Amino acid sequence: MSQLAHEERTGMIWAVMITSAQHRPWHGDVRLADHARAGLAIPSMIRTAKIATVEAREAQRIGRPGAGEIKAVRAALTQIIG
């Protein structure tokens, strides 16, 4: 989720949790409309309330959410972060 410039300066990226758990939804959850396009085997959601910082060299992109989902994640993070 973080910008490429941040990764280049720090070697770190911000990532949000993706879960397949069918528990009660949390505020800010974004359901993936096409989990296969996002590189996932089963239906999942992005849990914007859980953000992690990880070393970019240890991360691997497996897919990509759709543009509408990315927009929804950004909106949720804006509400959380301010």
mmCIF file of the N, C-alpha and C atoms, coordinates in Angstrom:
data_MODEL
# 
_entry.id   MODEL 
# 
loop_
_atom_site.group_PDB 
_atom_site.id 
_atom_site.type_symbol 
_atom_site.label_atom_id 
_atom_site.label_alt_id 
_atom_site.label_comp_id 
_atom_site.label_asym_id 
_atom_site.label_entity_id 
_atom_site.label_seq_id 
_atom_site.pdbx_PDB_ins_code 
_atom_site.Cartn_x 
_atom_site.Cartn_y 
_atom_site.Cartn_z 
_atom_site.occupancy 
_atom_site.B_iso_or_equiv 
_atom_site.pdbx_formal_charge 
_atom_site.auth_seq_id 
_atom_site.auth_comp_id 
_atom_site.auth_asym_id 
_atom_site.auth_atom_id 
_atom_site.pdbx_PDB_model_num 
ATOM 1   N N  . MET A 1 1  ? 0.805   -1.195  0.000  1.00 0.00 ? 1  MET A N  1 
ATOM 2   C CA . MET A 1 1  ? 0.000   0.000   0.000  1.00 0.00 ? 1  MET A CA 1 
ATOM 3   C C  . MET A 1 1  ? 0.849   1.259   0.000  1.00 0.00 ? 1  MET A C  1 
ATOM 4   N N  . SER A 1 2  ? 2.042   1.188   0.527  1.00 0.00 ? 2  SER A N  1 
ATOM 5   C CA . SER A 1 2  ? 2.838   2.403   0.599  1.00 0.00 ? 2  SER A CA 1 
ATOM 6   C C  . SER A 1 2  ? 3.367   2.788   -0.780 1.00 0.00 ? 2  SER A C  1 
ATOM 7   N N  . GLN A 1 3  ? 3.751   4.027   -0.914 1.00 0.00 ? 3  GLN A N  1 
ATOM 8   C CA . GLN A 1 3  ? 4.256   4.557   -2.177 1.00 0.00 ? 3  GLN A CA 1 
ATOM 9   C C  . GLN A 1 3  ? 5.660   4.028   -2.461 1.00 0.00 ? 3  GLN A C  1 
ATOM 10  N N  . LEU A 1 4  ? 6.003   3.920   -3.735 1.00 0.00 ? 4  LEU A N  1 
ATOM 11  C CA . LEU A 1 4  ? 7.314   3.436   -4.148 1.00 0.00 ? 4  LEU A CA 1 
ATOM 12  C C  . LEU A 1 4  ? 8.432   4.314   -3.585 1.00 0.00 ? 4  LEU A C  1 
ATOM 13  N N  . ALA A 1 5  ? 8.229   5.628   -3.527 1.00 0.00 ? 5  ALA A N  1 
ATOM 14  C CA . ALA A 1 5  ? 9.255   6.533   -2.999 1.00 0.00 ? 5  ALA A CA 1 
ATOM 15  C C  . ALA A 1 5  ? 9.588   6.181   -1.543 1.00 0.00 ? 5  ALA A C  1 
ATOM 16  N N  . HIS A 1 6  ? 8.581   5.822   -0.759 1.00 0.00 ? 6  HIS A N  1 
ATOM 17  C CA . HIS A 1 6  ? 8.811   5.424   0.636  1.00 0.00 ? 6  HIS A CA 1 
ATOM 18  C C  . HIS A 1 6  ? 9.664   4.157   0.685  1.00 0.00 ? 6  HIS A C  1 
ATOM 19  N N  . GLU A 1 7  ? 9.347   3.204   -0.162 1.00 0.00 ? 7  GLU A N  1 
ATOM 20  C CA . GLU A 1 7  ? 10.118  1.961   -0.216 1.00 0.00 ? 7  GLU A CA 1 
ATOM 21  C C  . GLU A 1 7  ? 11.569  2.234   -0.599 1.00 0.00 ? 7  GLU A C  1 
ATOM 22  N N  . GLU A 1 8  ? 11.772  3.085   -1.585 1.00 0.00 ? 8  GLU A N  1 
ATOM 23  C CA . GLU A 1 8  ? 13.135  3.384   -2.033 1.00 0.00 ? 8  GLU A CA 1 
ATOM 24  C C  . GLU A 1 8  ? 13.948  4.090   -0.956 1.00 0.00 ? 8  GLU A C  1 
ATOM 25  N N  . ARG A 1 9  ? 13.320  4.965   -0.186 1.00 0.00 ? 9  ARG A N  1 
ATOM 26  C CA . ARG A 1 9  ? 14.035  5.706   0.868  1.00 0.00 ? 9  ARG A CA 1 
ATOM 27  C C  . ARG A 1 9  ? 14.337  4.844   2.085  1.00 0.00 ? 9  ARG A C  1 
ATOM 28  N N  . THR A 1 10 ? 13.404  3.936   2.440  1.00 0.00 ? 10 THR A N  1 
ATOM 29  C CA . THR A 1 10 ? 13.529  3.221   3.712  1.00 0.00 ? 10 THR A CA 1 
ATOM 30  C C  . THR A 1 10 ? 13.767  1.721   3.582  1.00 0.00 ? 10 THR A C  1 
ATOM 31  N N  . GLY A 1 11 ? 13.461  1.147   2.424  1.00 0.00 ? 11 GLY A N  1 
ATOM 32  C CA . GLY A 1 11 ? 13.537  -0.303  2.263  1.00 0.00 ? 11 GLY A CA 1 
ATOM 33  C C  . GLY A 1 11 ? 12.369  -1.014  2.932  1.00 0.00 ? 11 GLY A C  1 
ATOM 34  N N  . MET A 1 12 ? 11.368  -0.235  3.368  1.00 0.00 ? 12 MET A N  1 
ATOM 35  C CA . MET A 1 12 ? 10.213  -0.780  4.065  1.00 0.00 ? 12 MET A CA 1 
ATOM 36  C C  . MET A 1 12 ? 8.939   -0.472  3.286  1.00 0.00 ? 12 MET A C  1 
ATOM 37  N N  . ILE A 1 13 ? 7.917   -1.306  3.490  1.00 0.00 ? 13 ILE A N  1 
ATOM 38  C CA . ILE A 1 13 ? 6.602   -1.037  2.922  1.00 0.00 ? 13 ILE A CA 1 
ATOM 39  C C  . ILE A 1 13 ? 5.548   -1.181  4.015  1.00 0.00 ? 13 ILE A C  1 
ATOM 40  N N  . TRP A 1 14 ? 4.441   -0.496  3.818  1.00 0.00 ? 14 TRP A N  1 
ATOM 41  C CA . TRP A 1 14 ? 3.277   -0.681  4.681  1.00 0.00 ? 14 TRP A CA 1 
ATOM 42  C C  . TRP A 1 14 ? 2.373   -1.684  3.999  1.00 0.00 ? 14 TRP A C  1 
ATOM 43  N N  . ALA A 1 15 ? 1.858   -2.596  4.755  1.00 0.00 ? 15 ALA A N  1 
ATOM 44  C CA . ALA A 1 15 ? 0.951   -3.614  4.216  1.00 0.00 ? 15 ALA A CA 1 
ATOM 45  C C  . ALA A 1 15 ? -0.278  -3.695  5.112  1.00 0.00 ? 15 ALA A C  1 
ATOM 46  N N  . VAL A 1 16 ? -1.418  -3.982  4.512  1.00 0.00 ? 16 VAL A N  1 
ATOM 47  C CA . VAL A 1 16 ? -2.634  -4.203  5.290  1.00 0.00 ? 16 VAL A CA 1 
ATOM 48  C C  . VAL A 1 16 ? -2.959  -5.694  5.272  1.00 0.00 ? 16 VAL A C  1 
ATOM 49  N N  . MET A 1 17 ? -3.598  -6.142  6.315  1.00 0.00 ? 17 MET A N  1 
ATOM 50  C CA . MET A 1 17 ? -3.942  -7.556  6.452  1.00 0.00 ? 17 MET A CA 1 
ATOM 51  C C  . MET A 1 17 ? -4.999  -7.960  5.421  1.00 0.00 ? 17 MET A C  1 
ATOM 52  N N  . ILE A 1 18 ? -4.840  -9.145  4.871  1.00 0.00 ? 18 ILE A N  1 
ATOM 53  C CA . ILE A 1 18 ? -5.874  -9.765  4.051  1.00 0.00 ? 18 ILE A CA 1 
ATOM 54  C C  . ILE A 1 18 ? -6.247  -11.064 4.754  1.00 0.00 ? 18 ILE A C  1 
ATOM 55  N N  . THR A 1 19 ? -7.543  -11.248 4.976  1.00 0.00 ? 19 THR A N  1 
ATOM 56  C CA . THR A 1 19 ? -7.997  -12.418 5.722  1.00 0.00 ? 19 THR A CA 1 
ATOM 57  C C  . THR A 1 19 ? -9.157  -13.109 5.007  1.00 0.00 ? 19 THR A C  1 
ATOM 58  N N  . SER A 1 20 ? -9.224  -14.390 5.198  1.00 0.00 ? 20 SER A N  1 
ATOM 59  C CA . SER A 1 20 ? -10.357 -15.156 4.676  1.00 0.00 ? 20 SER A CA 1 
ATOM 60  C C  . SER A 1 20 ? -11.356 -15.452 5.790  1.00 0.00 ? 20 SER A C  1 
ATOM 61  N N  . ALA A 1 21 ? -11.056 -14.988 6.997  1.00 0.00 ? 21 ALA A N  1 
ATOM 62  C CA . ALA A 1 21 ? -11.919 -15.259 8.147  1.00 0.00 ? 21 ALA A CA 1 
ATOM 63  C C  . ALA A 1 21 ? -13.333 -14.743 7.911  1.00 0.00 ? 21 ALA A C  1 
ATOM 64  N N  . GLN A 1 22 ? -14.291 -15.513 8.301  1.00 0.00 ? 22 GLN A N  1 
ATOM 65  C CA . GLN A 1 22 ? -15.693 -15.143 8.122  1.00 0.00 ? 22 GLN A CA 1 
ATOM 66  C C  . GLN A 1 22 ? -16.307 -14.613 9.416  1.00 0.00 ? 22 GLN A C  1 
ATOM 67  N N  . HIS A 1 23 ? -15.479 -14.028 10.271 1.00 0.00 ? 23 HIS A N  1 
ATOM 68  C CA . HIS A 1 23 ? -15.970 -13.467 11.522 1.00 0.00 ? 23 HIS A CA 1 
ATOM 69  C C  . HIS A 1 23 ? -16.740 -12.180 11.256 1.00 0.00 ? 23 HIS A C  1 
ATOM 70  N N  . ARG A 1 24 ? -17.227 -11.600 12.315 1.00 0.00 ? 24 ARG A N  1 
ATOM 71  C CA . ARG A 1 24 ? -17.948 -10.339 12.221 1.00 0.00 ? 24 ARG A CA 1 
ATOM 72  C C  . ARG A 1 24 ? -17.061 -9.289  11.559 1.00 0.00 ? 24 ARG A C  1 
ATOM 73  N N  . PRO A 1 25 ? -17.582 -8.570  10.568 1.00 0.00 ? 25 PRO A N  1 
ATOM 74  C CA . PRO A 1 25 ? -16.765 -7.556  9.871  1.00 0.00 ? 25 PRO A CA 1 
ATOM 75  C C  . PRO A 1 25 ? -16.333 -6.435  10.822 1.00 0.00 ? 25 PRO A C  1 
ATOM 76  N N  . TRP A 1 26 ? -15.175 -5.877  10.535 1.00 0.00 ? 26 TRP A N  1 
ATOM 77  C CA . TRP A 1 26 ? -14.658 -4.730  11.274 1.00 0.00 ? 26 TRP A CA 1 
ATOM 78  C C  . TRP A 1 26 ? -14.906 -3.477  10.455 1.00 0.00 ? 26 TRP A C  1 
ATOM 79  N N  . HIS A 1 27 ? -14.948 -2.340  11.140 1.00 0.00 ? 27 HIS A N  1 
ATOM 80  C CA . HIS A 1 27 ? -15.045 -1.067  10.440 1.00 0.00 ? 27 HIS A CA 1 
ATOM 81  C C  . HIS A 1 27 ? -13.827 -0.912  9.528  1.00 0.00 ? 27 HIS A C  1 
ATOM 82  N N  . GLY A 1 28 ? -14.058 -0.566  8.285  1.00 0.00 ? 28 GLY A N  1 
ATOM 83  C CA . GLY A 1 28 ? -12.963 -0.366  7.340  1.00 0.00 ? 28 GLY A CA 1 
ATOM 84  C C  . GLY A 1 28 ? -12.610 -1.585  6.510  1.00 0.00 ? 28 GLY A C  1 
ATOM 85  N N  . ASP A 1 29 ? -13.262 -2.727  6.756  1.00 0.00 ? 29 ASP A N  1 
ATOM 86  C CA . ASP A 1 29 ? -13.010 -3.915  5.935  1.00 0.00 ? 29 ASP A CA 1 
ATOM 87  C C  . ASP A 1 29 ? -13.442 -3.664  4.490  1.00 0.00 ? 29 ASP A C  1 
ATOM 88  N N  . VAL A 1 30 ? -12.666 -4.173  3.540  1.00 0.00 ? 30 VAL A N  1 
ATOM 89  C CA . VAL A 1 30 ? -12.991 -4.065  2.113  1.00 0.00 ? 30 VAL A CA 1 
ATOM 90  C C  . VAL A 1 30 ? -12.989 -5.476  1.537  1.00 0.00 ? 30 VAL A C  1 
ATOM 91  N N  . ARG A 1 31 ? -14.160 -5.934  1.112  1.00 0.00 ? 31 ARG A N  1 
ATOM 92  C CA . ARG A 1 31 ? -14.269 -7.278  0.535  1.00 0.00 ? 31 ARG A CA 1 
ATOM 93  C C  . ARG A 1 31 ? -13.678 -7.286  -0.876 1.00 0.00 ? 31 ARG A C  1 
ATOM 94  N N  . LEU A 1 32 ? -12.883 -8.293  -1.186 1.00 0.00 ? 32 LEU A N  1 
ATOM 95  C CA . LEU A 1 32 ? -12.318 -8.444  -2.526 1.00 0.00 ? 32 LEU A CA 1 
ATOM 96  C C  . LEU A 1 32 ? -13.365 -9.080  -3.431 1.00 0.00 ? 32 LEU A C  1 
ATOM 97  N N  . ALA A 1 33 ? -13.768 -8.365  -4.457 1.00 0.00 ? 33 ALA A N  1 
ATOM 98  C CA . ALA A 1 33 ? -14.795 -8.860  -5.379 1.00 0.00 ? 33 ALA A CA 1 
ATOM 99  C C  . ALA A 1 33 ? -14.281 -10.040 -6.203 1.00 0.00 ? 33 ALA A C  1 
ATOM 100 N N  . ASP A 1 34 ? -12.996 -10.022 -6.543 1.00 0.00 ? 34 ASP A N  1 
ATOM 101 C CA . ASP A 1 34 ? -12.402 -11.082 -7.358 1.00 0.00 ? 34 ASP A CA 1 
ATOM 102 C C  . ASP A 1 34 ? -11.124 -11.563 -6.676 1.00 0.00 ? 34 ASP A C  1 
ATOM 103 N N  . HIS A 1 35 ? -11.267 -12.504 -5.766 1.00 0.00 ? 35 HIS A N  1 
ATOM 104 C CA . HIS A 1 35 ? -10.116 -12.969 -4.985 1.00 0.00 ? 35 HIS A CA 1 
ATOM 105 C C  . HIS A 1 35 ? -9.042  -13.600 -5.871 1.00 0.00 ? 35 HIS A C  1 
ATOM 106 N N  . ALA A 1 36 ? -9.424  -14.251 -6.954 1.00 0.00 ? 36 ALA A N  1 
ATOM 107 C CA . ALA A 1 36 ? -8.438  -14.880 -7.839 1.00 0.00 ? 36 ALA A CA 1 
ATOM 108 C C  . ALA A 1 36 ? -7.559  -13.819 -8.506 1.00 0.00 ? 36 ALA A C  1 
ATOM 109 N N  . ARG A 1 37 ? -8.165  -12.715 -8.932 1.00 0.00 ? 37 ARG A N  1 
ATOM 110 C CA . ARG A 1 37 ? -7.380  -11.622 -9.532 1.00 0.00 ? 37 ARG A CA 1 
ATOM 111 C C  . ARG A 1 37 ? -6.372  -11.056 -8.527 1.00 0.00 ? 37 ARG A C  1 
ATOM 112 N N  . ALA A 1 38 ? -6.756  -11.089 -7.272 1.00 0.00 ? 38 ALA A N  1 
ATOM 113 C CA . ALA A 1 38 ? -5.875  -10.597 -6.217 1.00 0.00 ? 38 ALA A CA 1 
ATOM 114 C C  . ALA A 1 38 ? -4.832  -11.639 -5.821 1.00 0.00 ? 38 ALA A C  1 
ATOM 115 N N  . GLY A 1 39 ? -4.841  -12.799 -6.496 1.00 0.00 ? 39 GLY A N  1 
ATOM 116 C CA . GLY A 1 39 ? -3.838  -13.824 -6.236 1.00 0.00 ? 39 GLY A CA 1 
ATOM 117 C C  . GLY A 1 39 ? -4.172  -14.742 -5.078 1.00 0.00 ? 39 GLY A C  1 
ATOM 118 N N  . LEU A 1 40 ? -5.440  -14.772 -4.688 1.00 0.00 ? 40 LEU A N  1 
ATOM 119 C CA . LEU A 1 40 ? -5.843  -15.566 -3.533 1.00 0.00 ? 40 LEU A CA 1 
ATOM 120 C C  . LEU A 1 40 ? -6.725  -16.732 -3.956 1.00 0.00 ? 40 LEU A C  1 
ATOM 121 N N  . ALA A 1 41 ? -6.640  -17.817 -3.226 1.00 0.00 ? 41 ALA A N  1 
ATOM 122 C CA . ALA A 1 41 ? -7.372  -19.033 -3.582 1.00 0.00 ? 41 ALA A CA 1 
ATOM 123 C C  . ALA A 1 41 ? -8.829  -19.013 -3.123 1.00 0.00 ? 41 ALA A C  1 
ATOM 124 N N  . ILE A 1 42 ? -9.134  -18.255 -2.080 1.00 0.00 ? 42 ILE A N  1 
ATOM 125 C CA . ILE A 1 42 ? -10.493 -18.256 -1.526 1.00 0.00 ? 42 ILE A CA 1 
ATOM 126 C C  . ILE A 1 42 ? -10.960 -16.821 -1.286 1.00 0.00 ? 42 ILE A C  1 
ATOM 127 N N  . PRO A 1 43 ? -12.281 -16.615 -1.193 1.00 0.00 ? 43 PRO A N  1 
ATOM 128 C CA . PRO A 1 43 ? -12.800 -15.266 -0.931 1.00 0.00 ? 43 PRO A CA 1 
ATOM 129 C C  . PRO A 1 43 ? -12.166 -14.661 0.319  1.00 0.00 ? 43 PRO A C  1 
ATOM 130 N N  . SER A 1 44 ? -11.828 -13.382 0.217  1.00 0.00 ? 44 SER A N  1 
ATOM 131 C CA . SER A 1 44 ? -11.106 -12.716 1.300  1.00 0.00 ? 44 SER A CA 1 
ATOM 132 C C  . SER A 1 44 ? -11.517 -11.259 1.396  1.00 0.00 ? 44 SER A C  1 
ATOM 133 N N  . MET A 1 45 ? -11.043 -10.619 2.472  1.00 0.00 ? 45 MET A N  1 
ATOM 134 C CA . MET A 1 45 ? -11.261 -9.192  2.645  1.00 0.00 ? 45 MET A CA 1 
ATOM 135 C C  . MET A 1 45 ? -9.979  -8.533  3.125  1.00 0.00 ? 45 MET A C  1 
ATOM 136 N N  . ILE A 1 46 ? -9.864  -7.260  2.804  1.00 0.00 ? 46 ILE A N  1 
ATOM 137 C CA . ILE A 1 46 ? -8.741  -6.461  3.277  1.00 0.00 ? 46 ILE A CA 1 
ATOM 138 C C  . ILE A 1 46 ? -9.171  -5.835  4.594  1.00 0.00 ? 46 ILE A C  1 
ATOM 139 N N  . ARG A 1 47 ? -8.391  -6.053  5.626  1.00 0.00 ? 47 ARG A N  1 
ATOM 140 C CA . ARG A 1 47 ? -8.695  -5.539  6.965  1.00 0.00 ? 47 ARG A CA 1 
ATOM 141 C C  . ARG A 1 47 ? -7.795  -4.329  7.211  1.00 0.00 ? 47 ARG A C  1 
ATOM 142 N N  . THR A 1 48 ? -8.325  -3.141  6.892  1.00 0.00 ? 48 THR A N  1 
ATOM 143 C CA . THR A 1 48 ? -7.513  -1.922  6.958  1.00 0.00 ? 48 THR A CA 1 
ATOM 144 C C  . THR A 1 48 ? -7.137  -1.522  8.375  1.00 0.00 ? 48 THR A C  1 
ATOM 145 N N  . ALA A 1 49 ? -7.808  -2.062  9.373  1.00 0.00 ? 49 ALA A N  1 
ATOM 146 C CA . ALA A 1 49 ? -7.471  -1.737  10.762 1.00 0.00 ? 49 ALA A CA 1 
ATOM 147 C C  . ALA A 1 49 ? -6.152  -2.380  11.196 1.00 0.00 ? 49 ALA A C  1 
ATOM 148 N N  . LYS A 1 50 ? -5.658  -3.335  10.413 1.00 0.00 ? 50 LYS A N  1 
ATOM 149 C CA . LYS A 1 50 ? -4.401  -4.007  10.759 1.00 0.00 ? 50 LYS A CA 1 
ATOM 150 C C  . LYS A 1 50 ? -3.349  -3.665  9.717  1.00 0.00 ? 50 LYS A C  1 
ATOM 151 N N  . ILE A 1 51 ? -2.441  -2.778  10.109 1.00 0.00 ? 51 ILE A N  1 
ATOM 152 C CA . ILE A 1 51 ? -1.373  -2.312  9.229  1.00 0.00 ? 51 ILE A CA 1 
ATOM 153 C C  . ILE A 1 51 ? -0.043  -2.807  9.792  1.00 0.00 ? 51 ILE A C  1 
ATOM 154 N N  . ALA A 1 52 ? 0.838   -3.266  8.914  1.00 0.00 ? 52 ALA A N  1 
ATOM 155 C CA . ALA A 1 52 ? 2.169   -3.730  9.324  1.00 0.00 ? 52 ALA A CA 1 
ATOM 156 C C  . ALA A 1 52 ? 3.228   -3.044  8.479  1.00 0.00 ? 52 ALA A C  1 
ATOM 157 N N  . THR A 1 53 ? 4.396   -2.895  9.040  1.00 0.00 ? 53 THR A N  1 
ATOM 158 C CA . THR A 1 53 ? 5.558   -2.417  8.298  1.00 0.00 ? 53 THR A CA 1 
ATOM 159 C C  . THR A 1 53 ? 6.481   -3.613  8.109  1.00 0.00 ? 53 THR A C  1 
ATOM 160 N N  . VAL A 1 54 ? 6.835   -3.907  6.860  1.00 0.00 ? 54 VAL A N  1 
ATOM 161 C CA . VAL A 1 54 ? 7.684   -5.056  6.566  1.00 0.00 ? 54 VAL A CA 1 
ATOM 162 C C  . VAL A 1 54 ? 8.819   -4.630  5.635  1.00 0.00 ? 54 VAL A C  1 
ATOM 163 N N  . GLU A 1 55 ? 9.895   -5.371  5.683  1.00 0.00 ? 55 GLU A N  1 
ATOM 164 C CA . GLU A 1 55 ? 10.999  -5.098  4.773  1.00 0.00 ? 55 GLU A CA 1 
ATOM 165 C C  . GLU A 1 55 ? 10.583  -5.476  3.357  1.00 0.00 ? 55 GLU A C  1 
ATOM 166 N N  . ALA A 1 56 ? 10.777  -4.557  2.435  1.00 0.00 ? 56 ALA A N  1 
ATOM 167 C CA . ALA A 1 56 ? 10.343  -4.754  1.049  1.00 0.00 ? 56 ALA A CA 1 
ATOM 168 C C  . ALA A 1 56 ? 10.979  -5.993  0.431  1.00 0.00 ? 56 ALA A C  1 
ATOM 169 N N  . ARG A 1 57 ? 12.222  -6.268  0.750  1.00 0.00 ? 57 ARG A N  1 
ATOM 170 C CA . ARG A 1 57 ? 12.904  -7.418  0.144  1.00 0.00 ? 57 ARG A CA 1 
ATOM 171 C C  . ARG A 1 57 ? 12.309  -8.748  0.586  1.00 0.00 ? 57 ARG A C  1 
ATOM 172 N N  . GLU A 1 58 ? 11.539  -8.743  1.688  1.00 0.00 ? 58 GLU A N  1 
ATOM 173 C CA . GLU A 1 58 ? 10.913  -9.969  2.169  1.00 0.00 ? 58 GLU A CA 1 
ATOM 174 C C  . GLU A 1 58 ? 9.471   -10.117 1.702  1.00 0.00 ? 58 GLU A C  1 
ATOM 175 N N  . ALA A 1 59 ? 8.968   -9.106  1.012  1.00 0.00 ? 59 ALA A N  1 
ATOM 176 C CA . ALA A 1 59 ? 7.586   -9.137  0.533  1.00 0.00 ? 59 ALA A CA 1 
ATOM 177 C C  . ALA A 1 59 ? 7.550   -9.612  -0.914 1.00 0.00 ? 59 ALA A C  1 
ATOM 178 N N  . GLN A 1 60 ? 6.463   -10.256 -1.252 1.00 0.00 ? 60 GLN A N  1 
ATOM 179 C CA . GLN A 1 60 ? 6.287   -10.744 -2.622 1.00 0.00 ? 60 GLN A CA 1 
ATOM 180 C C  . GLN A 1 60 ? 4.863   -10.437 -3.055 1.00 0.00 ? 60 GLN A C  1 
ATOM 181 N N  . ARG A 1 61 ? 4.712   -9.752  -4.180 1.00 0.00 ? 61 ARG A N  1 
ATOM 182 C CA . ARG A 1 61 ? 3.376   -9.462  -4.699 1.00 0.00 ? 61 ARG A CA 1 
ATOM 183 C C  . ARG A 1 61 ? 2.832   -10.723 -5.356 1.00 0.00 ? 61 ARG A C  1 
ATOM 184 N N  . ILE A 1 62 ? 1.622   -11.081 -4.971 1.00 0.00 ? 62 ILE A N  1 
ATOM 185 C CA . ILE A 1 62 ? 1.011   -12.277 -5.554 1.00 0.00 ? 62 ILE A CA 1 
ATOM 186 C C  . ILE A 1 62 ? -0.174  -11.932 -6.445 1.00 0.00 ? 62 ILE A C  1 
ATOM 187 N N  . GLY A 1 63 ? -0.653  -10.729 -6.390 1.00 0.00 ? 63 GLY A N  1 
ATOM 188 C CA . GLY A 1 63 ? -1.805  -10.300 -7.174 1.00 0.00 ? 63 GLY A CA 1 
ATOM 189 C C  . GLY A 1 63 ? -2.072  -8.844  -6.897 1.00 0.00 ? 63 GLY A C  1 
ATOM 190 N N  . ARG A 1 64 ? -3.232  -8.376  -7.352 1.00 0.00 ? 64 ARG A N  1 
ATOM 191 C CA . ARG A 1 64 ? -3.554  -6.971  -7.152 1.00 0.00 ? 64 ARG A CA 1 
ATOM 192 C C  . ARG A 1 64 ? -5.065  -6.807  -7.044 1.00 0.00 ? 64 ARG A C  1 
ATOM 193 N N  . PRO A 1 65 ? -5.509  -6.054  -6.028 1.00 0.00 ? 65 PRO A N  1 
ATOM 194 C CA . PRO A 1 65 ? -6.939  -5.753  -5.939 1.00 0.00 ? 65 PRO A CA 1 
ATOM 195 C C  . PRO A 1 65 ? -7.360  -4.860  -7.110 1.00 0.00 ? 65 PRO A C  1 
ATOM 196 N N  . GLY A 1 66 ? -8.643  -4.798  -7.359 1.00 0.00 ? 66 GLY A N  1 
ATOM 197 C CA . GLY A 1 66 ? -9.166  -3.926  -8.401 1.00 0.00 ? 66 GLY A CA 1 
ATOM 198 C C  . GLY A 1 66 ? -9.071  -2.463  -8.001 1.00 0.00 ? 66 GLY A C  1 
ATOM 199 N N  . ALA A 1 67 ? -9.212  -1.573  -8.972 1.00 0.00 ? 67 ALA A N  1 
ATOM 200 C CA . ALA A 1 67 ? -9.097  -0.133  -8.733 1.00 0.00 ? 67 ALA A CA 1 
ATOM 201 C C  . ALA A 1 67 ? -10.120 0.353   -7.708 1.00 0.00 ? 67 ALA A C  1 
ATOM 202 N N  . GLY A 1 68 ? -11.339 -0.160  -7.774 1.00 0.00 ? 68 GLY A N  1 
ATOM 203 C CA . GLY A 1 68 ? -12.361 0.242   -6.809 1.00 0.00 ? 68 GLY A CA 1 
ATOM 204 C C  . GLY A 1 68 ? -12.020 -0.183  -5.396 1.00 0.00 ? 68 GLY A C  1 
ATOM 205 N N  . GLU A 1 69 ? -11.423 -1.344  -5.263 1.00 0.00 ? 69 GLU A N  1 
ATOM 206 C CA . GLU A 1 69 ? -11.022 -1.833  -3.940 1.00 0.00 ? 69 GLU A CA 1 
ATOM 207 C C  . GLU A 1 69 ? -9.861  -1.009  -3.387 1.00 0.00 ? 69 GLU A C  1 
ATOM 208 N N  . ILE A 1 70 ? -8.921  -0.665  -4.247 1.00 0.00 ? 70 ILE A N  1 
ATOM 209 C CA . ILE A 1 70 ? -7.801  0.176   -3.809 1.00 0.00 ? 70 ILE A CA 1 
ATOM 210 C C  . ILE A 1 70 ? -8.329  1.530   -3.338 1.00 0.00 ? 70 ILE A C  1 
ATOM 211 N N  . LYS A 1 71 ? -9.278  2.088   -4.068 1.00 0.00 ? 71 LYS A N  1 
ATOM 212 C CA . LYS A 1 71 ? -9.884  3.370   -3.691 1.00 0.00 ? 71 LYS A CA 1 
ATOM 213 C C  . LYS A 1 71 ? -10.580 3.247   -2.332 1.00 0.00 ? 71 LYS A C  1 
ATOM 214 N N  . ALA A 1 72 ? -11.298 2.146   -2.110 1.00 0.00 ? 72 ALA A N  1 
ATOM 215 C CA . ALA A 1 72 ? -11.990 1.929   -0.843 1.00 0.00 ? 72 ALA A CA 1 
ATOM 216 C C  . ALA A 1 72 ? -10.999 1.761   0.304  1.00 0.00 ? 72 ALA A C  1 
ATOM 217 N N  . VAL A 1 73 ? -9.880  1.074   0.058  1.00 0.00 ? 73 VAL A N  1 
ATOM 218 C CA . VAL A 1 73 ? -8.847  0.921   1.086  1.00 0.00 ? 73 VAL A CA 1 
ATOM 219 C C  . VAL A 1 73 ? -8.257  2.277   1.441  1.00 0.00 ? 73 VAL A C  1 
ATOM 220 N N  . ARG A 1 74 ? -7.942  3.077   0.440  1.00 0.00 ? 74 ARG A N  1 
ATOM 221 C CA . ARG A 1 74 ? -7.386  4.413   0.699  1.00 0.00 ? 74 ARG A CA 1 
ATOM 222 C C  . ARG A 1 74 ? -8.364  5.266   1.506  1.00 0.00 ? 74 ARG A C  1 
ATOM 223 N N  . ALA A 1 75 ? -9.646  5.194   1.176  1.00 0.00 ? 75 ALA A N  1 
ATOM 224 C CA . ALA A 1 75 ? -10.656 5.955   1.924  1.00 0.00 ? 75 ALA A CA 1 
ATOM 225 C C  . ALA A 1 75 ? -10.711 5.494   3.364  1.00 0.00 ? 75 ALA A C  1 
ATOM 226 N N  . ALA A 1 76 ? -10.682 4.181   3.584  1.00 0.00 ? 76 ALA A N  1 
ATOM 227 C CA . ALA A 1 76 ? -10.725 3.645   4.953  1.00 0.00 ? 76 ALA A CA 1 
ATOM 228 C C  . ALA A 1 76 ? -9.490  4.061   5.730  1.00 0.00 ? 76 ALA A C  1 
ATOM 229 N N  . LEU A 1 77 ? -8.314  3.995   5.109  1.00 0.00 ? 77 LEU A N  1 
ATOM 230 C CA . LEU A 1 77 ? -7.080  4.393   5.790  1.00 0.00 ? 77 LEU A CA 1 
ATOM 231 C C  . LEU A 1 77 ? -7.081  5.889   6.102  1.00 0.00 ? 77 LEU A C  1 
ATOM 232 N N  . THR A 1 78 ? -7.651  6.695   5.216  1.00 0.00 ? 78 THR A N  1 
ATOM 233 C CA . THR A 1 78 ? -7.741  8.137   5.466  1.00 0.00 ? 78 THR A CA 1 
ATOM 234 C C  . THR A 1 78 ? -8.596  8.391   6.697  1.00 0.00 ? 78 THR A C  1 
ATOM 235 N N  . GLN A 1 79 ? -9.677  7.639   6.858  1.00 0.00 ? 79 GLN A N  1 
ATOM 236 C CA . GLN A 1 79 ? -10.509 7.797   8.042  1.00 0.00 ? 79 GLN A CA 1 
ATOM 237 C C  . GLN A 1 79 ? -9.765  7.362   9.305  1.00 0.00 ? 79 GLN A C  1 
ATOM 238 N N  . ILE A 1 80 ? -8.978  6.308   9.203  1.00 0.00 ? 80 ILE A N  1 
ATOM 239 C CA . ILE A 1 80 ? -8.251  5.802   10.361 1.00 0.00 ? 80 ILE A CA 1 
ATOM 240 C C  . ILE A 1 80 ? -7.108  6.742   10.743 1.00 0.00 ? 80 ILE A C  1 
ATOM 241 N N  . ILE A 1 81 ? -6.315  7.142   9.761  1.00 0.00 ? 81 ILE A N  1 
ATOM 242 C CA . ILE A 1 81 ? -5.114  7.930   10.026 1.00 0.00 ? 81 ILE A CA 1 
ATOM 243 C C  . ILE A 1 81 ? -5.440  9.414   10.183 1.00 0.00 ? 81 ILE A C  1 
ATOM 244 N N  . GLY A 1 82 ? -6.418  9.865   9.403  1.00 0.00 ? 82 GLY A N  1 
ATOM 245 C CA . GLY A 1 82 ? -6.808  11.271  9.486  1.00 0.00 ? 82 GLY A CA 1 
ATOM 246 C C  . GLY A 1 82 ? -6.216  12.115  8.391  1.00 0.00 ? 82 GLY A C  1 
# 
